[in-house]
Amino acid sequence: MDTNQIVVVTVIVAVIVLFVAAYFGVKKLREYKKIRVGKNGEKKVSKELEKIARKSANRYRVIHDLFLPLYDKTTQIDHLVIGKFGIVVVETKAMNGEIYGTEKDQDWANVINEHKTRFYNPLLQNKTHIDCVRHILKKENIYRVDVDSLVVFSEKTAILNIPRKLPVITMNLLKKYFKKPRYKKDNNVDVDKVYEALMKYRVTDKEKLKQHNANVKEMAKQKR
């Protein structure tokens, strides 16, 4: 191989390496942006729930970003609102565009400029969270606590094409949602006892949390 051939091969290899690096760089950047948008969405909802809790006539306690044990893994709950009425388990989705889905669908659709992606039904996702909460309360001998599901889409441009009867709202309706009569009721729930029971099981082990994040990323890849 003469000098010119070596130069050509070197250039080709360099171009391939740059192309691969750029591809994975863009991919990582998209993943980072998606995570950042998700975290910002959770922060928006957290802030609003804290306001609602402070202004509530019946004292509420709120837990954010709660990791709980689930079999040999963990599950992450975005927000929990605990009051005399019981508990609301809140799942936040930071998505723009149109959202399509029903209660029974395994996956929902997110459409932005005719680009369609699928994501796991957040009501089914939240059902897992609720089952986990109920299991912990039972272990702590805490009974007769109503546990509700609520899915909140945090982005202003989200358009929900969802049956109205479902507990799925945009964030601008969050304050109004907690004004429902059922959330003003006193069902004799010991707020502090429930709060402490859930916090008792909070997972803080870094390796378990790292594995949880890896599992979430793997599930997200399967939906692409």
Secondary structure as UniProt FT lines:
FT   HELIX           3..55
FT   STRAND          61..70
FT   TURN            71..72
FT   STRAND          73..83
FT   TURN            84..85
FT   STRAND          86..93
FT   STRAND          97..100
FT   STRAND          107..112
FT   TURN            113..114
FT   STRAND          115..120
FT   HELIX           122..139
FT   TURN            140..141
FT   STRAND          147..153
FT   TURN            156..157
FT   STRAND          158..161
FT   TURN            164..165
FT   STRAND          168..170
FT   HELIX           171..173
FT   HELIX           174..177
FT   TURN            178..179
FT   HELIX           181..184
FT   HELIX           191..200
FT   HELIX           206..222
//
